[in-house]
């Protein structure tokens, strides 16, 4: 709300993260120059951020989140650097821009992403490392696809996921406190946050076909916690071990060293975790690439228009065109 009021040249009348000392130049620019300042800021900063695990990501607003009890409990986006005012403000600005100007936002993101090595290595682009999507984000996702960028999406909004075009990675986020969401939406593959309980193992065995990735997250630190997680990971059913996230399972790490890992490394070969049997390269081999699909559809539309135009011509007019 503070941002929207400033974009109209008005004072919000209440405190917000835009009152932080490091946000004063942005605040003044938004109030004095409105949407021009918003475009300039996101153009300079890029809509794409660079969190450690996914490497590249476009974030949205916390206001889009509908967290389960455990999601709220373990949310990494409510701590660390994501709690700096600059990061909160950027997420809110990104949401406003994407929802109001999806084509322009997609062009900005696609242009930036195509300059990155991950795009040329056939890697999907993560959306919502912070925040969640909504129906207002659909045009943006579709426009990204038109420009040849595949999206990787976790969401707790089944109706939104269902509308995301085929070919993207789209996963319904669940945990022990909202397992019924998976039962209510059997057509959607799930990303399951796993705490190591026997009840979860029973559920996994019963829903193995629906599980795309298992994320062992227990919210504890220290040597004893590491041992508990190791024991929990060992309990994962054999047929689902290829679906576990190697980072959250602590098989790999995003820290420097010989076992350095990130999400893009799972998006290769036959795929691991989120990308098991659905890597970006496999997606390209199974379907017509997004830009070609659009070009094909546009050509078909042009041909139809020309045929209708030709049918309406007189014999003499047809002779002149031939």
MIFI-633925 format. One line per field, with one value per residue (C-alpha): residue number from 0; residue in three letters; chain; x, y, z. Coordinates in Angstrom, 1 decimal. Example, Ala and Ser with C-alpha at 12.3 -4.5 7.8 and 13.67 -1.06 7.14 Angstrom:
BEGIN
resi <- (0|1);
resn <- (ALA|SER);
chain <- (A|A);
c1 <- (12.3|13.7);
c2 <- (-4.5|-1.1);
c3 <- (7.8|7.1);
This chain:
BEGIN
resi <- (0|1|2|3|4|5|6|7|8|9|10|11|12|13|14|15|16|17|18|19|20|21|22|23|24|25|26|27|28|29|30|31|32|33|34|35|36|37|38|39|40|41|42|43|44|45|46|47|48|49|50|51|52|53|54|55|56|57|58|59|60|61|62|63|64|65|66|67|68|69|70|71|72|73|74|75|76|77|78|79|80|81|82|83|84|85|86|87|88|89|90|91|92|93|94|95|96|97|98|99|100|101|102|103|104|105|106|107|108|109|110|111|112|113|114|115|116|117|118|119|120|121|122|123|124|125|126|127|128|129|130|131|132|133|134|135|136|137|138|139|140|141|142|143|144|145|146|147|148|149|150|151|152|153|154|155|156|157|158|159|160|161|162|163|164|165|166|167|168|169|170|171|172|173|174|175|176|177|178|179|180|181|182|183|184|185|186|187|188|189|190|191|192|193|194|195|196|197|198|199|200|201|202|203|204|205|206|207|208|209|210|211|212|213|214|215|216|217|218|219|220|221|222|223|224|225|226|227|228|229|230|231|232|233|234|235|236|237|238|239|240|241|242|243|244|245|246|247|248|249|250|251|252|253|254|255|256|257|258|259|260|261|262|263|264|265|266|267|268|269|270|271|272|273|274|275|276|277|278|279|280|281|282|283|284|285|286|287|288|289|290|291|292|293|294|295|296|297|298|299|300|301|302|303|304|305|306|307|308|309|310|311|312|313|314|315|316|317|318|319|320|321);
resn <- (UNK|UNK|UNK|UNK|UNK|UNK|UNK|UNK|UNK|UNK|UNK|UNK|UNK|UNK|UNK|UNK|UNK|UNK|UNK|UNK|UNK|UNK|UNK|UNK|UNK|UNK|UNK|UNK|UNK|UNK|UNK|UNK|UNK|UNK|UNK|UNK|UNK|UNK|UNK|UNK|UNK|UNK|UNK|UNK|UNK|UNK|UNK|UNK|UNK|UNK|UNK|UNK|UNK|UNK|UNK|UNK|UNK|UNK|UNK|UNK|UNK|UNK|UNK|UNK|UNK|UNK|UNK|UNK|UNK|UNK|UNK|UNK|UNK|UNK|UNK|UNK|UNK|UNK|UNK|UNK|UNK|UNK|UNK|UNK|UNK|UNK|UNK|UNK|UNK|UNK|UNK|UNK|UNK|UNK|UNK|UNK|UNK|UNK|UNK|UNK|UNK|UNK|UNK|UNK|UNK|UNK|UNK|UNK|UNK|UNK|UNK|UNK|UNK|UNK|UNK|UNK|UNK|UNK|UNK|UNK|UNK|UNK|UNK|UNK|UNK|UNK|UNK|UNK|UNK|UNK|UNK|UNK|UNK|UNK|UNK|UNK|UNK|UNK|UNK|UNK|UNK|UNK|UNK|UNK|UNK|UNK|UNK|UNK|UNK|UNK|UNK|UNK|UNK|UNK|UNK|UNK|UNK|UNK|UNK|UNK|UNK|UNK|UNK|UNK|UNK|UNK|UNK|UNK|UNK|UNK|UNK|UNK|UNK|UNK|UNK|UNK|UNK|UNK|UNK|UNK|UNK|UNK|UNK|UNK|UNK|UNK|UNK|UNK|UNK|UNK|UNK|UNK|UNK|UNK|UNK|UNK|UNK|UNK|UNK|UNK|UNK|UNK|UNK|UNK|UNK|UNK|UNK|UNK|UNK|UNK|UNK|UNK|UNK|UNK|UNK|UNK|UNK|UNK|UNK|UNK|UNK|UNK|UNK|UNK|UNK|UNK|UNK|UNK|UNK|UNK|UNK|UNK|UNK|UNK|UNK|UNK|UNK|UNK|UNK|UNK|UNK|UNK|UNK|UNK|UNK|UNK|UNK|UNK|UNK|UNK|UNK|UNK|UNK|UNK|UNK|UNK|UNK|UNK|UNK|UNK|UNK|UNK|UNK|UNK|UNK|UNK|UNK|UNK|UNK|UNK|UNK|UNK|UNK|UNK|UNK|UNK|UNK|UNK|UNK|UNK|UNK|UNK|UNK|UNK|UNK|UNK|UNK|UNK|UNK|UNK|UNK|UNK|UNK|UNK|UNK|UNK|UNK|UNK|UNK|UNK|UNK|UNK|UNK|UNK|UNK|UNK|UNK|UNK|UNK|UNK|UNK|UNK|UNK|UNK|UNK|UNK|UNK|UNK|UNK|UNK|UNK|UNK);
chain <- (A|A|A|A|A|A|A|A|A|A|A|A|A|A|A|A|A|A|A|A|A|A|A|A|A|A|A|A|A|A|A|A|A|A|A|A|A|A|A|A|A|A|A|A|A|A|A|A|A|A|A|A|A|A|A|A|A|A|A|A|A|A|A|A|A|A|A|A|A|A|A|A|A|A|A|A|A|A|A|A|A|A|A|A|A|A|A|A|A|A|A|A|A|A|A|A|A|A|A|A|A|A|A|A|A|A|A|A|A|A|A|A|A|A|A|A|A|A|A|A|A|A|A|A|A|A|A|A|A|A|A|A|A|A|A|A|A|A|A|A|A|A|A|A|A|A|A|A|A|A|A|A|A|A|A|A|A|A|A|A|A|A|A|A|A|A|A|A|A|A|A|A|A|A|A|A|A|A|A|A|A|A|A|A|A|A|A|A|A|A|A|A|A|A|A|A|A|A|A|A|A|A|A|A|A|A|A|A|A|A|A|A|A|A|A|A|A|A|A|A|A|A|A|A|A|A|A|A|A|A|A|A|A|A|A|A|A|A|A|A|A|A|A|A|A|A|A|A|A|A|A|A|A|A|A|A|A|A|A|A|A|A|A|A|A|A|A|A|A|A|A|A|A|A|A|A|A|A|A|A|A|A|A|A|A|A|A|A|A|A|A|A|A|A|A|A|A|A|A|A|A|A|A|A|A|A|A|A|A|A|A|A|A|A|A|A|A|A|A|A|A|A);
c1 <- (0.0|2.9|4.4|1.0|0.5|4.0|3.5|0.5|2.7|1.1|2.5|1.5|0.7|2.2|5.5|6.9|10.2|10.4|11.2|14.5|17.6|18.8|15.4|15.2|16.4|14.0|11.2|11.8|12.1|8.8|7.0|8.4|8.6|6.0|6.1|9.2|11.1|9.8|10.9|14.3|14.9|14.0|15.8|19.0|18.6|17.1|13.9|16.2|17.9|20.6|19.8|22.3|20.3|18.3|21.1|18.6|15.0|12.2|10.5|7.1|5.3|4.8|1.2|0.7|1.6|-1.0|1.3|0.5|1.5|4.8|5.6|5.2|7.3|10.3|10.1|13.7|12.4|11.5|15.1|18.6|19.1|15.5|14.6|16.6|14.4|16.0|14.9|11.4|10.9|12.2|9.8|6.8|8.0|8.5|4.9|3.4|5.3|4.7|1.0|0.5|2.9|3.4|4.7|7.2|8.3|8.8|10.8|13.0|13.5|14.0|16.6|18.5|18.3|19.5|22.7|23.3|25.1|22.2|19.9|22.4|22.9|19.1|18.2|14.7|14.3|13.0|10.0|9.0|12.0|10.2|6.5|4.0|2.2|-1.4|-3.7|-2.3|1.1|-0.1|0.3|3.9|4.6|3.0|5.1|8.3|7.4|6.8|10.4|11.8|12.2|11.0|9.8|10.3|7.4|6.5|3.1|0.4|-2.3|-3.6|-5.8|-2.9|-0.6|-3.2|-3.3|0.5|1.3|2.5|6.3|7.1|8.1|5.0|4.8|2.2|4.0|2.8|3.9|2.6|0.1|-1.6|-1.4|-5.1|-4.1|-2.5|-5.6|-7.8|-5.6|-4.5|-3.7|-0.8|2.7|3.8|6.9|6.7|8.5|9.5|10.2|11.0|7.9|6.5|3.2|4.9|6.5|3.1|1.7|4.7|4.1|0.5|1.1|4.4|3.2|2.2|5.5|8.0|10.4|11.0|12.5|13.9|13.6|13.5|14.4|17.2|21.0|24.0|25.5|22.6|20.2|22.4|22.2|18.4|18.1|20.4|18.2|15.1|16.6|17.5|13.8|12.6|11.2|13.6|11.4|11.4|15.1|15.7|13.1|14.8|16.4|20.1|20.7|18.0|18.9|22.5|23.9|25.2|25.9|25.7|28.9|32.2|34.1|34.2|30.5|29.2|25.7|22.7|19.3|20.5|22.7|19.6|18.3|20.5|20.7|17.7|17.1|17.1|14.5|12.3|13.7|13.5|12.2|11.4|14.6|14.5|16.4|13.9|11.0|12.5|12.8|9.2|7.4|7.8|9.9|7.8|8.8|8.2|4.7|3.9|5.3|3.4|0.1|0.8|1.5|-1.7|-3.6|-2.0|-2.8|-6.4|-6.7|-5.2|-7.5|-10.5|-9.3|-8.7|-12.2|-13.7|-12.0|-13.7|-12.3|-10.6|-9.0|-7.7|-6.1|-4.3|-2.8|-1.7);
c2 <- (0.0|2.4|1.8|2.3|5.6|6.8|5.9|8.3|11.0|10.7|10.2|6.8|8.1|5.1|3.4|0.9|-0.6|2.3|4.4|2.5|4.7|2.7|3.1|6.9|7.6|4.9|6.4|9.9|8.7|6.7|9.7|12.2|10.1|7.3|4.4|5.8|5.4|1.9|0.9|2.5|0.8|-2.7|-2.2|-1.2|-3.9|-6.6|-8.5|-11.6|-12.0|-14.6|-16.7|-19.4|-22.5|-21.8|-19.4|-17.2|-16.3|-13.8|-13.2|-11.9|-10.4|-12.0|-10.8|-13.7|-16.3|-18.6|-20.6|-23.8|-24.1|-25.7|-23.4|-20.4|-22.3|-23.1|-20.2|-19.2|-16.1|-14.5|-14.5|-13.7|-11.3|-11.6|-9.5|-6.5|-3.6|-3.5|-7.1|-6.8|-3.6|-5.3|-8.2|-5.8|-3.7|-6.7|-8.0|-4.6|-4.4|-8.0|-7.8|-4.5|-4.9|-8.7|-8.4|-5.7|-7.6|-10.8|-9.0|-7.5|-10.9|-12.9|-10.4|-10.6|-14.4|-14.9|-13.1|-15.7|-19.0|-21.0|-20.1|-21.4|-24.5|-25.3|-24.5|-23.4|-20.1|-20.3|-18.1|-17.4|-18.3|-15.8|-15.3|-17.1|-16.7|-15.8|-15.6|-12.2|-13.8|-16.1|-13.6|-13.1|-16.8|-17.2|-14.3|-15.9|-19.1|-17.1|-15.9|-19.4|-19.2|-22.2|-21.5|-23.6|-22.9|-24.0|-22.8|-23.5|-22.2|-25.2|-23.2|-21.1|-24.1|-25.8|-22.8|-22.6|-23.9|-27.5|-27.8|-25.7|-27.3|-26.7|-28.3|-28.0|-27.4|-29.5|-30.7|-32.7|-29.9|-29.7|-33.1|-32.9|-30.4|-33.3|-35.5|-32.6|-32.0|-35.5|-34.1|-32.0|-33.2|-32.3|-31.0|-32.5|-30.9|-33.9|-33.9|-37.6|-39.0|-42.5|-40.9|-39.1|-42.3|-44.0|-41.1|-41.3|-45.0|-44.3|-41.3|-42.3|-41.5|-38.0|-37.0|-35.2|-34.0|-34.6|-31.8|-32.9|-29.8|-30.2|-26.7|-27.7|-27.2|-28.8|-32.3|-34.0|-32.4|-33.6|-37.2|-37.0|-35.7|-38.4|-41.0|-39.4|-39.4|-43.0|-43.8|-42.4|-45.3|-46.7|-46.0|-42.3|-41.7|-40.3|-37.7|-36.3|-32.9|-33.5|-30.2|-30.4|-34.1|-32.8|-35.2|-32.1|-28.5|-25.1|-24.2|-24.1|-27.3|-30.5|-31.2|-27.7|-28.0|-25.9|-26.4|-26.1|-29.1|-31.3|-30.0|-32.2|-35.8|-37.8|-35.1|-35.3|-34.2|-31.5|-32.3|-36.1|-37.2|-33.5|-31.7|-28.6|-30.5|-33.3|-30.8|-29.4|-32.8|-33.8|-30.6|-28.0|-25.2|-22.3|-19.7|-22.1|-23.0|-19.3|-18.7|-21.7|-20.4|-16.9|-18.3|-20.3|-17.1|-15.1|-17.8|-17.9|-14.1|-14.2|-17.0|-15.1|-11.9|-13.8|-15.4|-12.0|-10.7|-10.4|-12.4|-9.3|-8.5|-12.1|-11.8|-8.6|-10.4|-13.5);
c3 <- (0.0|0.8|-2.6|-4.4|-2.6|-3.4|-7.1|-7.0|-5.5|-2.1|1.4|2.8|6.3|8.1|8.6|6.2|5.0|2.6|5.7|6.2|5.8|2.8|1.0|1.1|-2.4|-3.8|-1.7|-3.1|-6.6|-6.4|-5.1|-7.5|-10.7|-10.2|-12.7|-14.5|-11.2|-10.8|-14.3|-13.8|-10.5|-11.6|-14.9|-13.0|-10.2|-12.5|-11.6|-11.2|-7.9|-7.1|-4.0|-3.3|-3.9|-7.1|-8.4|-10.2|-9.1|-9.6|-6.3|-5.4|-2.5|0.9|0.5|-2.1|0.5|2.1|4.3|6.1|9.8|9.0|6.1|8.5|11.0|8.7|6.3|5.4|3.6|6.9|8.1|7.0|4.1|2.9|5.9|4.8|3.8|0.3|-0.4|1.0|-1.1|-4.2|-3.9|-3.5|-6.4|-8.6|-7.8|-8.7|-12.0|-13.0|-12.3|-14.1|-17.0|-17.6|-21.1|-20.2|-17.1|-19.1|-21.8|-19.0|-17.3|-20.5|-21.8|-18.5|-18.3|-21.8|-20.9|-18.1|-18.5|-17.0|-19.8|-22.4|-20.4|-20.7|-17.1|-15.9|-14.1|-10.5|-9.6|-6.0|-4.0|-1.8|-2.0|-4.1|-7.4|-8.1|-11.2|-11.8|-12.5|-15.2|-18.1|-17.0|-17.0|-20.4|-21.8|-20.4|-22.2|-25.4|-25.1|-24.6|-20.8|-18.8|-15.2|-12.0|-9.6|-6.1|-5.0|-2.4|-4.9|-6.9|-9.2|-10.2|-10.8|-12.9|-15.2|-15.6|-19.1|-19.5|-20.0|-16.9|-13.6|-11.4|-7.9|-5.2|-1.9|1.0|4.4|7.3|8.2|4.8|3.2|2.3|-0.4|-2.3|-1.9|-3.1|-6.2|-7.4|-10.9|-9.5|-8.6|-5.2|-3.4|0.1|3.1|5.3|9.0|9.5|11.0|10.5|9.5|6.6|5.4|5.4|3.3|0.9|0.2|-0.5|-2.8|-4.4|-7.9|-7.0|-5.3|-7.4|-4.8|-1.1|0.9|4.3|6.4|10.2|11.4|13.7|13.8|15.4|15.4|17.1|14.6|11.7|13.0|13.2|9.7|8.4|10.1|8.6|5.1|5.5|6.1|2.7|0.7|-1.9|-4.9|-3.9|-3.2|-6.6|-5.7|-2.6|-2.8|-2.4|-0.7|1.9|2.4|3.0|0.4|-1.3|-0.1|-1.6|0.4|-1.4|-1.8|-3.8|-3.3|-4.1|-5.5|-6.5|-8.1|-11.7|-11.2|-10.7|-14.1|-16.2|-17.5|-16.2|-13.5|-9.8|-7.2|-8.8|-12.2|-12.0|-15.5|-16.4|-17.1|-19.3|-22.0|-21.9|-22.0|-25.2|-26.8|-25.8|-27.0|-29.6|-28.0|-26.7|-29.3|-32.1|-30.7|-30.8|-34.2|-35.6|-34.1|-35.4|-38.9|-38.8|-37.9|-40.7|-43.2|-42.1|-42.4|-45.9|-47.1|-45.8|-47.5|-50.8|-50.7|-50.5|-53.7|-57.1|-60.0|-61.4|-58.0|-57.8|-61.3|-60.2|-57.2|-59.1);
